[in-house]
Amino acid sequence: MSRFKSATRLGALLTLGLTAPALAQTDAPSPPQADNAIGDILVTARKRSERLQDTPISISAETAESMARKGIANIADIARQTPGLQYGDFGDMKLSPTSLRGVTGSSGSAGADPAIGYYVDEIYQAQGPGADLDLYDIARVEVLRGPQGTLFGRNTIGGVISITTERPSDTFAASVTADIGNYDARRIGASISGPIVPGAIAGKLAFVKDQRGGFERNIWLNRDVNNHDSWALRGQLLFDLGATTSLLLTGSYRAADQEQLVFETRRYNFDADLPKALVALGLPLNTDPFDRKVYSDSPNKERLRAWDVAATFKTRIGDVGVTNVAAYHWHDYFSRADTDRSPLKMLYDGDPERVWRWSEELRFDLSTGPIDWLAGLYYFRQKSRNQSFVEIGADLAANLGAPELAGFRSGSNGELDTTSKAAFLSATWKIAPRLDLTLGGRYTRDEKTIHYVQVDAIDLLGGNTDVRASGAWSQFTPNANLRFRITPTVMAYATASKGFKSGGFNDALGSADGIAFGPESLWNYELGLKTESFNRRLVINAALYYMKWDKIQLSEDNPATPVYDPIILNGGRAHSKGIEVEMTARPTDRLTLGGNVSLQDAKYENGHLPTGEPLNHIPYAPGYTGGANAEYRLPVAQWGTLAFYGEYLLRGRTYLTNDADPDGVVHPYGLLNLRLSLQSPDERWRVTLWAKNLTNRIYEERVFDLSGQALIGQKFIILGDPRTVGVEFKLKY
């Protein structure tokens, strides 16, 4: 704790020291902008367009230009760039959690709610397959840290990741990108945009296909596994209906067909049945968990089909701005994996789901003298069907003396219906030219009903079950924010805000005992400073925060059943506190420097696991994250501009489990990424050589512990991506 306090003080002093030149200009006019000044980033974190430096919340943003410069292609790349953000790449599209400032969702099925809200063009994407997005043709990604309960609502208890797509243009534009790398990686993207009816209708079409061979080798099947294969198509029509009126229609389709969720065996329990059988039969053991070699008897399967339609209508009626955002989503997801990851045909499991949802938000904005008002209504309806199963293999059936059971499945069907309604109001009062106060609140009511049926003829999962239940949870989530402009280029703010995640029902495998769980809530207190100095050649933003939450929703194994079947339950209290600093500097028009650091202390204060063991470390909350990057741009005769970009990304000690399991500790590591680009003078083409994880650092992403199960007796891990290299070509018109 003392080391954390010292580091926090050091970070605060460093920030104040670096911003001293700006703070000294308290009464000075805004300095002129230098030729190599850092450009503005416009964000919509407060449902209005404003400069990031004027937004009084802790926010990181990546633009289309910065994502291209850094080679950002997905949410995992965003997380590595953002202080305090962790994306647990679990090797599949459904289970990978997102953690922000130590707040991690326990959602492992469509019926459970995440802690970090994903939004695309202001539309809530829920979690799992719905949030597994490729970032091709994206205009901006904003990461809002801390609860955003007033303006974004439910399930933003830890923060929001807001994604904005590129809009149709009123002039013709087209681009093609081809990215080729090792492991047979191929990522092809194309977009075309322009007027359909000049001055009235513009359209856009974007397509991306992302393929990669396997990172692991299945020795038993003599094939590469853990591949990736997905594609997405998005079309948009933008109608210009008047000076203040527009309608944006969007339709998209995504598909995936791949072999992910490949586990390495970290440790065997040789008192369990399967490890004993492997030894007795002379079959290979996975003795090196870091060699990317596995011995499963069956390839894994993962498939997704998803489509979305949305309409965003904006107009003004007198002085009142009106925005209505309506969206429909549907997806069908299937997975099947070798549970025991061994040459024996023992157990297989799958986690299919089908989901449809409808959401609609109606907002009004109005200025009355010194007060800006924002009010709205929100409606959300989702139906999900989670159909988890466990399948008996031929070897296990023979061992049970019942070969006819080969292929038999014990499984569940959890049909969950969720309705959420909310009303919100936010007002910003300009108290003085340099001081304003924002007060807001949101009232949310969530209603859920479940019909849970489990068919378990051989008592693998706790027996047959047929349960119907319903529940409702309501919460008011207020927000208060005070912003003071110390100078035209230095702004300080203070925030207090509440986040809320409703209760619900377990809809996956396992006994229905304790099927319901209660809501979770969190309070966040924050002080921030945003500065621009040296004629906007140096930008430094910092935030200090303290968060406290209770009745934390945890996902843990149900000890009453013989197989691994995690259920969500409410744990105890916890806190998270820390400091975040981000810096960008442009000493010359050729050189850009950047860096960020997050120091956090996130701990449980009380609570127990289902086994009775006390809660220990909060998972996916590293003691620190950080990074440093530099780009140097050099004109090259008639060829254009040569740009060298390098970054080193750090992660401190991280725990992957709620308990004190030493195998769930990821020790500090760093990743080195490099890019070398040549761009034509007219910026019509660009060629880039790139490398990620250049030093081939091996690190763990997930622990999946079945070592205590009498049959499987293994502790599994998932490894982070190895070194990848490639070349990217881009043409645009």
Order of alpha helices (4+ residues) and beta strands (2+ residues): alpha-alpha-beta-beta-beta-alpha-alpha-beta-beta-beta-beta-beta-beta-beta-beta-beta-beta-beta-beta-beta-beta-beta-alpha-beta-beta-beta-beta-beta-beta-beta-alpha-beta-beta-beta-beta-beta-beta-beta-beta-beta-beta-beta-beta-beta-beta-beta-beta-beta-beta-beta-beta-beta
